[in-house]
């Protein structure tokens, strides 16, 4: 097994200091140092849409969820029962036995990059490593990677080149903070969250008789069966530095469980990435979930959720094209294009950026139903992108009768079904235009009332000079009074997603 040498020289003493002891001066990295970097660069604020993909060894069984590697070891789970029936007991057919079956023979990075570009993405890239310990790049830290095993191709390198060839930025996402086998959580936690039982903070549960508890050094590497210091210094941090050094990502996105990484290692990563980005002339971005990094050091992300109001700082939502698993399964249900785009519009109206996930098959095929949604979204953005890209929030994000439900990971769900009474707003950077999105096709002759321009509302004093329905050649009939702006709809131009009215304004 090849091992990376940790260039920063973090020692066992530094590790113990992260657990509460005094840090020597050479390891002191104050969070304020990270705040000094521009972690919300204008290009990211302007981008609005990125695409990534959950694709790896967990795509091979194509059943249930991307958490298949975990649940296949839990005897009361539906995944375990499927695994035993289909492949045999996990002690006889382990997760590592899927690796040779992950061949990616149909993977075409150029085709994928072109699809993401047509969909309207401004940045794109892979899940560089999920919770499962299998690296999607040519790593020196572990034999469990796509070059030494499985496809025997540098997936990350190939897709990075194809994405940059089309003038998109490159993102790499990391979920590997959960790969380490950690002590079980207290019983009190289990009682409060019964579905979070049995070594929840470890992706692979250490089950006697399973490959997750093994004397084989290579299997221990895959299943995170090692002491924390070794894992931090030889796996978690070196993998991040390796991707930074070799692939120059413009964005690094973290899944949850980053809070389980001792603070000194999180600070070392962030400092290294920002400094390396500056050396290379990159304005790099890190995104995080929950409270995993201090506010002001990186960009906040909500999983499958959006904010309910405009945020002062730019933020990100990661969501998936499906209504189920993040990775491909044989029963995966795909959202309609209207739902995906409505989520994007709502996120952008509140100063957010959408990172949309797609779910390729193990052989490297992106299913046609997912392609259709991406291409339909791209067609809509080709026409209406002026109101999305490089815009900023207006005085209010929108109006309308449709409420919101709380998301499972914070914020609001992104699966709302809207009406023609629901509107969202953005504005041009120079403030000369306000864009009003009507989130369903109005009836012919229906009056669209923009009540945010009414007397006493946030838009009072904003004078509308002209109104244009983007995509229609017909002159728009409209008026403005103390009750707002009133637009007469017409059936001369229809959209199965959303209409965009471009309004020149003053004030």
Order of alpha helices (4+ residues) and beta strands (2+ residues): alpha-alpha-alpha-beta-alpha-alpha-alpha-beta-alpha-beta-alpha-alpha-alpha-alpha-beta-alpha-beta-beta-beta-alpha-beta-alpha-beta-beta-beta-beta-beta-beta-beta-beta-beta
